[in-house]
Amino acid sequence: MLPKLLRGHNPLLGVVPVESSAELAALSPDLLRRARLVAFVTPVIVPQIILAQLGYGAFNFHPGPPSYPGWAPAHFALHDQATEFGATAHVMVERVDAGPIVEVELFAIPADISVLGLEGMAYARLAQLFWRMANWLALNPESPPALPLQWGEKKYFRSTYRAVCEIPLDISKDELDRRIKVFGGNHFGISPTITLHGVEFRAVVAPPLQPTESARWPRLDPAMVAALEPNCD
């Protein structure tokens, strides 16, 4: 769908889908020199050696607001009991989720929403951001002006996620309930665990028997679209 949308604005555009670090590394320097890279909800970290070769820059669509850079932003926002979430488009630099922010879509977090429900809302906003930026991505060789926004000071990683799933023995009931509700879905193969007398216990929330409101929002597989060739020569 994303390549089709870009080609709708520029039929002469060449689009090369890339799904892994190996495929990205295999792109020729000549192609990179004529290319713009667009990452859409991807776990692939683009190395600086690739970013430096791109003739028209690189842009990432992050499924979270600037206040939640890094990994699994929906989980951490719900754990923090945040009231606002969103989606962010930004220039890619060597550090993950650190480049200039060019587009943002924010919304209020509904009460009692699940992680999957919040992720679904963020993906919908990302699609809207991509739709708004598609013409520029396909035709404009320049970078858009940066918004006067900064990324949050705390960045979230897989190690951060794993650490919050390590339950201390003196945890309060309210905090335990919140961690199990947010992190108990065994997403990424990581669940809340507690170790007692050398034995590890895992808490996993059972799936609902009936479809919930959040079931309308699918969990999307990450994808990357790379090497977009604007007709700028």
Buried (B, 14 or more C-beta within 10 A) or exposed (E): EBBEBBBEEBEEBBBBEBBEBEBBEEBEEEBBEBBBBBBBBBEBEBEEEBBEBBBBBBBBBBBBBBBBBBBBBBBBBBBEEBEEBBBBBBBBBEEBBBBBBBBBBEBEBEEEBBBBBBBBBBBEBBBEBBEEBBBBBBBBEEBBEEBEBEBBEEBBEEEBBEEBBEBEEEBEEEEBEBBBBBBBBEBBEBBBEBEEEEEEEEBEBEEEEEEEEBEEBEEBEEBBBBBBBBEEE
